Amino acid sequence: MMSPKILEADNLIFWFHSYDALHENRASVHVGKGSQNDHNDAKIWLEPKVEVMRAGKTLRSHELNKALKIIEQDLEYLL
């Protein structure tokens, strides 16, 4: 089952994972490009501050930095 895609920007896909919502005590979002692959894509904590939990294998450093900027801009929406 595919996790719900919540945002697309600059060839990046952002989505929530239901496992995270049930088993973690702070919000996070997954980020990838081209497809949603929970094991290879980045995972970003949204609270208490935006920070990289896992950089993953699919995003280059400039893409990860771009993702962080998009998350910061859309943080209210994502939370």
Backbone torsions as a table, in degrees:
resi	resn	phi	psi	omega
1	MET	NA	132.9	-178.6
2	MET	-81.6	136.4	175.6
3	SER	-73.7	152.2	-175.3
4	PRO	-69.2	125.9	174.8
5	LYS	-76.5	129.9	-175.5
6	ILE	-113.0	-17.0	-176.2
7	LEU	-161.4	142.8	171.7
8	GLU	-131.8	131.2	179.2
9	ALA	-157.3	133.6	176.1
10	ASP	50.9	46.9	179.9
11	ASN	66.2	13.6	177.6
12	LEU	-107.5	145.0	178.3
13	ILE	-115.5	133.9	179.7
14	PHE	-118.7	135.2	178.9
15	TRP	-151.4	155.2	173.6
16	PHE	-93.4	152.8	175.6
17	HIS	-117.8	128.7	-175.7
18	SER	-62.1	-33.5	178.4
19	TYR	-59.3	-43.4	179.8
20	ASP	-60.1	-44.6	-178.2
21	ALA	-62.0	-34.3	-177.7
22	LEU	-84.4	-28.2	-169.5
23	HIS	-118.8	1.2	179.1
24	GLU	-122.7	152.1	-175.6
25	ASN	-98.2	11.2	173.7
26	ARG	-145.4	153.2	-173.3
27	ALA	-74.2	145.8	176.8
28	SER	-145.7	163.8	176.6
29	VAL	-136.7	145.4	175.1
30	HIS	-97.5	147.6	-178.2
31	VAL	-135.7	133.5	176.4
32	GLY	-151.5	-176.1	175.5
33	LYS	-133.9	135.5	177.8
34	GLY	86.5	-41.8	-179.7
35	SER	-156.3	167.2	177.9
36	GLN	-97.7	109.7	-178.8
37	ASN	-131.5	96.6	-172.9
38	ASP	-58.0	-28.9	-174.6
39	HIS	-87.2	-21.0	-177.5
40	ASN	-111.3	-15.0	-177.1
41	ASP	-92.1	167.2	-177.6
42	ALA	-73.2	151.6	174.2
43	LYS	-126.9	127.5	-175.1
44	ILE	-119.9	127.1	172.4
45	TRP	-71.5	140.8	177.1
46	LEU	-101.1	-19.4	-178.7
47	GLU	-147.0	152.8	1.0
48	PRO	-70.2	-15.3	173.0
49	LYS	-143.3	161.0	178.8
50	VAL	-73.0	121.4	177.8
51	GLU	-156.1	153.5	-178.6
52	VAL	-75.8	121.6	173.9
53	MET	-87.2	-42.2	-179.9
54	ARG	-148.1	125.1	-178.3
55	ALA	-74.0	-23.8	179.9
56	GLY	73.1	-170.4	-174.9
57	LYS	-118.6	-8.5	-172.4
58	THR	-98.7	-21.1	-177.1
59	LEU	-100.7	136.2	171.4
60	ARG	-77.0	164.8	-175.0
61	SER	-59.6	-39.3	179.4
62	HIS	-68.1	-30.6	177.1
63	GLU	-71.9	-38.9	177.2
64	LEU	-64.6	-41.9	177.3
65	ASN	-63.0	-39.6	177.3
66	LYS	-64.0	-41.7	178.0
67	ALA	-60.3	-42.7	179.4
68	LEU	-62.5	-40.0	178.0
69	LYS	-64.9	-42.3	178.4
70	ILE	-63.4	-42.3	178.9
71	ILE	-62.3	-45.2	178.8
72	GLU	-58.9	-41.5	-178.7
73	GLN	-68.7	-32.8	-175.5
74	ASP	-110.0	21.3	-174.0
75	LEU	-58.7	-44.6	-179.2
76	GLU	-59.3	-42.8	177.4
77	TYR	-62.5	-43.5	-175.6
78	LEU	-69.2	-32.1	179.2
79	LEU	-83.4	NA	NA
